[in-house]
Amino acid sequence: MIQLDKVARAAITGTTLMTAFSYAVSHHQRKQFREPELLNKLLDRLPGDQSIPTKSPAGWLVHYGVGMLFTTAYDQLWQRNLGKPTLTNGLLLGTISGLVGIGGWMLTFRLHPHPPKTDYTGHYKQLLIAHMIFGMGAALGYNKRKKLP
């Protein structure tokens, strides 16, 4: 059974840390690696009359939703005693998730009718590291216990 409170806490922690890293790298390198904004550009450039601003919440919802999917998978592994939610295992799962994420972004950019221009190689490199941070953050969030007053 999915432990929704732990999964949500892990997803929020991991996705927030990952996104902060991506925003910092984007700022430092002056490149567009910010996942929610890239997702909004992809949505905006789909055929149709929709207009999705770069700062729309849609990209954030998709981004955190994918974080929930990854942490749900982590939860199932951890509940089946296929590893424990440690920083080391979080790093390992984050690395695997990063490779899956890179594959997903590559496929999305390849299949999209009008993908945004970005430094794809740089994006994929930072994405792998961002997912490593995600995995460790997810493990931390999963383990965090709520303190009662």
N, C-alpha and C positions, 0 to 999 in steps of 0.2 A: 504494500500500500504506500502511496506517495505521501511523504510528510510535507504537506504544503507550506507550513510555516518555515521549516528549514530550507526548503527549495526556494521559496520567495526571498528569504533573507540572503541566501547564497547568491541568487541571481542578481539581486539589487547590489550587493557588495561587490561581486565580481565584475558586473557590467559597469558599475560606476567607476571602479578603479581602472578598468581597461579603457574606458572612454576618456578619462582624465589623461591617461598616458597618450592616447591617440591625439587628443587636442594639444597636448604639450609638444609632441613630435611635429604635428602640423604647424604649430606656431614657430617652433625653432627652425624647421626646414623650409618654412614658407611654402608648404604644399598642402593639398587637400586630401587628408587622410581621415577626416572626421566622419565616422560611420553614419550617424543620423543624418547629416547633411548630404552625404553621397546617396543614401537611400531616398531622401526627398528629391534629389535631382533625377534619380532613376524613375521614381514615380511620376514626377512632373513631365518627363520626356516620353512617357508611354503615349501611344496614339489615343486620341480622344480630346475632349474639351476641358479636362481637369487642369487646374492651376494649383500646384503645390509649392508654396514658398520654401526656400532653403531652411528656414527656421521653424517649419511646421512641426507639430507634435507627431505627425504620422511616422516620420523616420525614427523618432525616439521610441514610439510604441513597437514598431517592428524590431528595432535593435534590442530593447529589453525583453520582447517576446522570444527572440532567438536565445537570449541569455537564459530565459526560463526553460526552454527546450533542452539546452545543454545541461543545466543543473538538474533537471528531472532525470536525465540519463545518468549523471553522476550519482544522484540519490539512489537510483536503482542498483547501480554497481555497489555502492557502499552498504546498502541494506542486504545485499546478497553476500556480504563479506568478501567482495572482490576488491580488496584494498580498504583503507580507512581514510577519512577526510583529513589528511595531514598536508602540510605545505609541500612536501616532496611528491605525494600522490597528486595534489592539486597541480603542481608544475607539470607532471607527466600527462595528466588529463588535459591540461591547458595546451600543451604542445600538440597532442592529438587533435584537440578541438581547433587549434590554429591551422593545422593542415586541412581539416575538413572545411573550416571557414575560408581558407584561401581557395580551395576547390570550388566552393559555392560562389565566391566573388568572381573567380575566373569565368565560370559558367554564366553567371549573370551578365558580366560585361560582354561576353562573346555572343550571347543570345539577344541582348537588348537592342532594339532598333536604333537608338541614339544614345550610347553610353557617354557619360561625361568624360572629358579629357582629364587624366591624372597621371602621375608617375606610377604606373602599375607595379613595376619591380619594387620601388620604394614602399608602395602601399602594402605589398605582400610581405616584405621584410618586417615592417613595423607591426603588421597584423599578427604575425607569428609571436612576436614578443608580447603584444597586447593580450593575446590569448593565454600566454603563460601567466601573465599578471592576473587575468580573469580566473584561471584555474586555482591559483593560490588564494585569491580574494574569495572565491566561492567556498573553498575549504574553510577559510577563516569565518565567513558568514554562516556557514552550515553549523559550525561548532559553537558559535556565540550563544550563550545562554542569557535569557532575559533575567535581570536582577529585580527582585521584588523589593519595594520600599520597607 
